[in-house]
Amino acid sequence: MRLGVLDVGSNTVHLLVVDAHHGAHPWPAHSEKVVLRLAEQIGPDGALTETGADSLVKAVSMARAAADGLDVDDLLPFATSAVREATNAGEVLARVRDETGVRLEVLSGADEARMTFLAVRRWFGWSAGRLLVMDIGGGSLELAAGIDEDPDVAISLPLGAGRLSRERLRVDPVGAVPPSAAAVDELREYVDTLVEPVVKQLADVGWERPVATSKTFRMLARLAGAAPSGAGLWAPRSLTRTGLRQVLGFIRHIPPGQLHELEGVSTGRAHQLLAGAVVAETVLRRLDVDRLDICPWALREGVILRRLDQLTPM
């Protein structure tokens, strides 16, 4: 069957269409995204602005039309931290439903972690043993660990690269001056404080294979020498703590407006790279991870796999 996933995230609205059936690899048939940066359109009162809501409705409407044109059998629409945390989330969701016919399901942070974990488990298989999975999004950091397809621990922390770039580093996306050393050090201390309470919780579960997903980790791995996207989906990619420290050491001196010039760094997320690197370095250091593998599957694939499981006749 043809499934569509509509992912309303903190940075983008992404439609992924795959041809799949239970027990088979979901093969991508179409992918399109619109950069909205919804998290940056949250007003001082915590509400998504009218402009942000207008942009969201338009993007969802376009995605719905594309899905219909591609004969999608089942569309799975969901929203993550930006919509989840907006004080007017109910009103925004109702407007999206009324104007587009799409009912967005708001995922909790723990649900994000669980479905991302499922995708990673299916990608690496049972031979990977106990998994530790980390994912840095625009609004939150997800961590999960366990031996089964459902993790023993699923955690979400407000440590997304976009959120920290905006609230802690106060980065200008086209800025000509990098954040000060003091600002970066303060960010590291802040991240360390939020990560510290969950270190023991994860360590008690344990892991044999640390894995990372998300655009942020892929960009950091590329800068540290991992294979480019042109090498294909199956090319093994990894990131070491030493490589990450080296990347962090040089990107902290590059103005936000120039980071997109680095090979493998996307224009839309370039200004978030430094904050993402600080989060990644802190997590690897606090969990004493020297090397992790990069998984090409993440939340969207997890949602697809969960849906296929639900459709399988007993």
Disulfide bonds with the S-S distance in Angstrom:
none
